[in-house]
Structure formats: C-alpha cells, structure tokens
Amino acid sequence: MSQSATAAHPRLTDALRGQPKTVWVTAFAAVIAFMGIGLVDPILNVLTESLGARPSEATMLFGSYLGVQVVAMLLTGMMSYRFGTKRTLIAGLVLIVVAAGLCALAGDIQTLIWLRAVWGMGNAFFIATALTVIVGAASGGQQGAILLYEAALGAGLAVGPLLGAVLGNVSWRGPFAGTAVLMAVGAVLCAVMLRKDEGRSARQPIRLIDPLLTLRNRNLLLTSIGSAFYTAAFFTIIAWAPFVLGEGAIAIGFIFFGWGVCVAFSGVVLAPKVAAWLGERGGAIAAVVLYAVLLLAMATGIKSVVVVCVVLSGLVSGVLNTLFTGSAMSAGTGLRAVNSAGYNFLRWLGGAASAILVGHIATWLGSMSAPFFVAAGCCIVAAGLLLFRQAEAAADPRTVPAGAAAIGAD
C-alpha cells in the first residue's frame, strides 16, 4: 500500500478523531435519515396484506420517495444559497418528521405513496446538504469526511430494517411513528447545535440549473451515470428481495439488518483498502462486476441463496457507495453543494427508476427472477462507463487524480 494511497483514504479511526460537533450532529441526523430507505423493507409483505396492495404498488413506496428526491436534489444548491445550509438542512428534517408522522396515520396505500413523496423531498434537502456540511466542517480532509458520511449511511441502512422489523411486528404503523420521533430529535439537535448561517452575500450564488451544468465535466458525468445504474441494481435488491423471500417482518428485518451491517463495515473498513490496492475507479469496476455475479445468483430464486447473497451484497455495496462518492466529489471542479446535487440527482434517478419499474418488470417478463437479471445488466453497464472514464482520465493530464480534494470551497 502506497503512502499516498493511505493519505488519500484514511482509516475510520483517523477520520473519527478530533471532529467538531457540527460533524457529529449532522452525522447523527444522517443515520436517522438513511434509516428511511430500509425502514419499509420488513413491512412490504405486511402492507400488501393489510392494505390489499399489489407488489407493484408497495414498491412505489420507494419509487415516489426516490422520484421526488431526484427532482428536489436540483433545488438543494439554490436553497442553500437563498436560505443557508442550516435552514435547508433543518427544513428537510422537518418535512421528514411531518411525512413520517402522517404515514403512521394513513389508511390506504395511495396515501402512503403520496406521503413518501413528501418524505423524499425532505430527504433530498437533507442528504445533499449534509454531505456538504460534513465535507466542509470535518477535519482531516475530504476523504475522511466522505468516510464519515458513508459510515452514517451504512449505520442508517443497518438500523432501518431492524427498527422496521421490531416495530412492524406490532403494527405496520410503528416504523413510521418511530422514525418521526427520532427525526424530531435530530431536527432539534441540528437547530440548537449547528452554527448559524452566514449572510447571503458571503455565499456564491447558485442557480437552479447549476447542478445540471456541473455535469458537463465528463468525469463527473460518467461517474454519476455509472452510479445511477449501480443504484438501480442496489434498489432492486432492497425493493424486490422481500417479495422473492416471502417472509414476515422479523425475518426480513434481520436479513436486511445483516445486509446493513455489512454495508457499514465495508464502507468504512474495506473501501479504503480496495481503493489503496486498485484505485477508486479500478476498485469500483471490480466491485460492480462482483455485484452483478451476486444478482445472477439471486436470480436462481433459491431462498437460502437469496438470503446469503443479499447479505453479501451489503459488503460490495459499502465499497461501491464510498468509492463512487469519493470519485464523484474528486471529479467535480465547482462548489461542493453543486457537485453533490448534480451527482446525487443522477445517482438517485437510477434508484427511482428501479423502484418504480421493478414490480412491472417481473410482470412483463413473467418471472420473479427477471428484475435480478435486469439489475445484473445494469451493473455491467456501470462497469463499462467506469472503464471509459478511467481510460479518459489516464489520457488527460489535466484530470484531477482520484482522491484529490480538488473541489471548490463553499
């Protein structure tokens, strides 16, 4: 392992050391926000039974959430400029609190779908802004900050299914109510402990179109599109595996808890090692091909194989989440908020498309395994895009090296 690689990708213990309270408070809120992704997993089968919903309707709880989140991502930079980072972040948290609380009171699947859309808007305001806050405030450089962000992502993905399983075993309304309470705590902590926003004159103006314009950077564009195809595969596992397994809330919850623990562990422990061995791009290419192999194994439909592959996919996802985020943030040359919004717009667009289409793909192709085959194909496309970006970067000496903190200051 080279010395430069070690410096570019610090260990988690180094990233945790000496961080200001702003980072810790934002990371705590991020854990709760990311819980919302896997929270619904354990209760998908319960919802279809309790509310008489079809699987394609139940997966829309992901689709509406991510679809609105994708569009709202474009607003985050402009919101941060007009109202300040802290206000934008807290506004997102408040929207999540309101939406999650109302979800606990909903009486039909259509209402839940619409409320999850509001939840997605709140998540968009929070996620992109939180990444900006953590990268801007963390000590130890950009890669250490991204490691902290991905640690929060992994912890949220692990705790979400567990909370959904425990509370969902009592009532499908429980996970939504529990999230609303926890998110309210996060909102209060952020309101009290984050530093006050600077005046607008101290911030560079950000237009609505800027997140799309930043994608004119070809390295950032290729990385973002590659991430979109990978995220489509990621959400195929989250949204469809529970239906293939056909188990109750507790069983699904603990399977995805194991998956989430693997995401958290690999994102902060394995990803830096993979990046040091193969580089960010090379490591991401190897990992996304391995992801395709796991999806093809899931397509066998054998329950024991699906369970093992779901959990193992968490190890690969943790590596991919960290390497894609690091590579994208290093590729951009504009403001952090704009780079983050542009990257997350395409990243979550892939997830939204997957969540909306996954149930229909199974119906159209007449097979419960069909979504896994399609997702494996998405992974191969992602690998191809990364290969193209790697070759282009090597040929262009002006390209910022992977891991370099070459993004504009806020």
N, C-alpha and C positions, 0 to 999 in steps of 0.2 A: 504494500500500500504506500503510495507516494505521500510525501509531506504536504504537497499542495492539495491533494485529494482530501486528506484528513482535515485540513483547514477549511476547505470548501464545505465539507459535510461533517460537522461536529457531532460528538456523541450526545445522547439525550441529557446525560448528567451535566455536560458542559453547557448545553442550551438552557437548562433549568437554573443554573447558578446566577445569582445576582440580578434577577429580573425585577423591574419595577412593578408596583401594584397595578398599574394600568394594564399590563400584560396578563397578570393573574386573574383580574376581574373579567377581562374580555374573554380569556380562555375558558373560564368557568361558564360564562353565558353561552359560549360557543358549544361546549359539551351538551348543554341542555337543548340548544337549537338543533344540533345534529341528531339528538335523540329522536326528533320528529320524523326523521327519514325511516328508521326501522321500527318505530313505535307501532305502526299499523300491521306489520307483518304477522305477529302471532294471532291477531283477531280477524284476519281476512276470511278464514273459513267460518268463523262465528258470525261475522257480519252478513255473509251470504245467506246463512240460515236464519238469523234473527230478523233481518230486514227484507228477506226474499230477493236478494240481489243476485245478478249473474256475475260470474268471474270477471267478465269484461267491464262490468260496472264497478266492481270492487277495485280493480286495478286503476280505475280513474281517480281513486283517492291519491295515487301517486301522480297520475297524469295531469290533473288540474293543478295540483300543488307545484309540480315542476314547470308546467306550461306557463303559468302566471309568473313564476320565479324567473324564468328565462327572459321574458319581456321586461320585467321590473329591474333586472340586472342593468339594463341600459340607462335606467334612471338614477342609479346609485351615485355615480360621479357627480351629476348635476345636483342631486340632493345634498351631497356632502359640501359642494361649493356654496349653495344657497343657504343652507341651514346649519352647516357644520357637521363634523364627523360624529360628535357625541349625540347630537339631536337626531341625526339619521339613524344611528345605531339603536337608540332608545325607542324611536318611532317603530322600528322593525320589531323590537321585543314586545312592545305594547300590542301591535297588531297580532302577534302570535298568541299572546295571552288571551285576547278577546276571541280570536278564532277557535283556539283550543277549548276555551270555556264553553262557547256556544256549541261546539261539536258534541260535548258531553250532554247537551240538552236536545240534540236533533232527534227527529222521529223517522227519518227516511234517508235512503242512500243519496238521493239527489241533493238534499240539504247538506249532507256531509261533504259531497263533492264540491259544492259552491263554497263552503266554509274552508275547505282545504285550499281552495284557490286564494282566499284572503290570507291564509296561513303562509302560502308560498310567497305572496308579496312581502309579508313581514320578514320572511327568511331571506329574501333577496336583499332587502335593505340592510339586514344584519350581516349576512355571510361575507359579502364583498367588502363592507366597511370594516368588519372585524379583522379580516386579513390585512387590510391597510393599516389599522391601528397596531396590530401585533408586529408587523414588519417595521413600522415606523418607530415604535417605542421600545422594542426588545434590544437588549444589549447582546453583543456577540455576533452581530452580522445577520444578513438576510437569511442564509441557510439555516441558522439556528432558530430564527423566528418561524420559518416555514415548518421546521421540525415540531415546534410547539403547537402550531396551528393544526398540523396533521395528527399530533397526539390528541388534541381536543376532538378532532373529527373521529378518530378511532374510539376514544372513550365514549363519545356520544352514540356511535353505531353499536357499541357493545351494550351499553346500559339501556338504550331504547327498547330493543326486543325483550330484555329481561323485565323492564317495567311494564311493557305491554302484556307480557305473559302473566305476571303476578296479578296486576290489577284487572286484566282482561279475563282472568279465570273467575273473577267475581261478577263483572259486568263489562260489556264492550265499551261502556261509557267511562269506566275507570281510568284507562290510559290517557284519555283526553283531559279529564279533570286533573289528574296528577301532573301532567305536563303544564297545564295552565298555572298551577300553583308554583311549580319550580321556576317557570319562566318569569313569573311575577317577582320572585326573589331575585333572579338575575337582573331584571329591569331596575329594581330598587338599588341594588349594589352598583350598577353602572351609573345610575343617576347621581348617587352620592359620592362615588369614589373616582370616577374618571374626571380628568381635568377639564376645565371649561374651554369651550371652543374659542378659537381666535376670531377676530373680526373678519368679515368677508374680504376686505382689502388686503389681508395678509395671505390670502389663498389665491392660487391661479384659477381663473375662470375655466369651467368645464361645461361643454355643450352636450346636448342630448346625443348628438351623432359621434362624439369623440370616441366612445368605446368601439364603434364600428370602424372608424378611421384608423385607430391604432392597429387594427388587424391587417392594414396594408403592409406591415412588417411581415415578410414571408415566413420567417422562422416562427414568429408568434402565431401566425395563421395556421401553418402546418401542424404545430403542436396542439393548438386549440381544436382543430378539426379531428386530429388523431384522438385527443381526449374525449371528444364528443362520441366517436364510435366506440371507444372503450367504455365510456359511461353508459351507453346504450346496453352493452353487454352486462355491465355491473347491475343495472336496474332490472334486467331480465331475470337475474338470479333472485334479487330481492322481491320482485313482484310476482314471479311465476312459480318459483320453487315451492312455496307453501301449498299451492294447488296440486302440484305433482305429488307432494308428500301426503297431503290429505290428513294431516294430524291435527290434534287440538291445540289450544293456545299455549299450554305449558310446554309441550314437546317442541313446537315450532319456536317458541321463545328461547328455549335453552339451546336449540341448534344454532339460532342466529346470535345468541349471546356468545357462543364459542366462536362463531364467524367474526363477530365484532372485536373480541379479544385478539384474535389473530390479526385483524386489520390494525388495531392499535399497536401491537407488538412489532409487526413487520414495518409499519410506517416509521417508527422511531428507532428501531434497532437494526433491522435487515436492510432497509432502504439506503442508509449511508454506506453500508458495507458494499452493497451491489453497485452503488454509484462510484465508489472508490475502485472497484475491480473493473467495471465495464464502462464507466462514464454514465451520465444521466440518460443520454439517448440510447446507447447500447444496452444499458440495464432495462430501460423501458421496453425496447424491442423484444428482448428475451422474455421479459415477464408477460407481455401481452400475448405472445405466441403460446406460452405455457397456460395462460388463461383460456385460450381457445381449446387447448387439449382437455382441460378440465370440463369445459362446456360440452364437448363432444362425449365425454364420459357420462355426464349428466343426462344426455340425450338417450342413453340406454333405458332410462325410466326405472332402473332397479333401485328401490328405496335406499338400501344400505349404501349403494354407490353414490346416490344423490346426496345423502347426508354427509358422507365423508368429503365429497367434492365441494359442497357448499362451504364447509369449514375450512378446507384447504384453500379455497378461492379467496378467503379473507387474508391469508398470508401474501398472496400475489397482489391483491387489491391494495394493501397497505403500501407495498413497494411502488405500485403504479401511481397511487394518489400523490405520494411525496415527490416522485421523480417528474411526473407531469407538471405539478405545481411549480417545482423549482426550475424546471426547464422553461416554462412559460414566463415566469417572473424575471428570469435572466434574459430571455429573448427580447422582451419589450424595451423600448427606449424612451417611453413617455412617463407620465405621472403614475405612481403606484395604483391610485384609485381607478384610473382609466384602463391601465393594463389588466388589473384584476377584473373589472367589469366586462371588458371585451373577452377575456379568456373564459370567465365564468358563464357568460352569455352562451358561447358555443358549447362549453362543457356540459351545462345542464340542459341545453337544447337536445342533445343526444339522449339524455335520461328521460326527458319529457316525451320524446317520440317513442321511445321504447315502452314506457309505462302505458301510453295510450294505445299502442298497436299490439302489444304482446298477446293479449287475450284474443284479438281478432286474427292474428297470425295462426294461432292454434286452431281456430275455427275454419279459416280459409283453407289451410293445408290439411285439415282433418287429423291432426296429431298433437297430443300433449307435449311431444318432444320437439316439435317444429321450432318453437321460439329459441331453444338452445342451439339448434343448428344455425339459425339466422344470426344469433349472437356470436357464435364462433366465427362466422364470416365477417362480422363487424370487427372482431379482433384482428383478423388478418389484414383488413383494410387499414386499421390503425397502425399496424406494424409497417405496412408499405409506406404510409405517409411519413412515419418517423425515419425510415431508411432514406427517403427522398430528402428530408430536411438535413439529415446527417451528412449526406454527400454534398449538399449545397453549402452547409456550414464549413466543411473542410476545404471547399474550393474558394471560399470567400474570406480573405484575411481580415476583412472588416467586421466579421461576425463576432459577437461577444462570446467568449468561451463559456461552456456550461458551468454553472455555479458561480459565475462572477456577478457581483452586485452592481450591475450596470443599468439600474432603473433610476428614473428621475426622482428627485426628492419631492416630498409633498409641499 
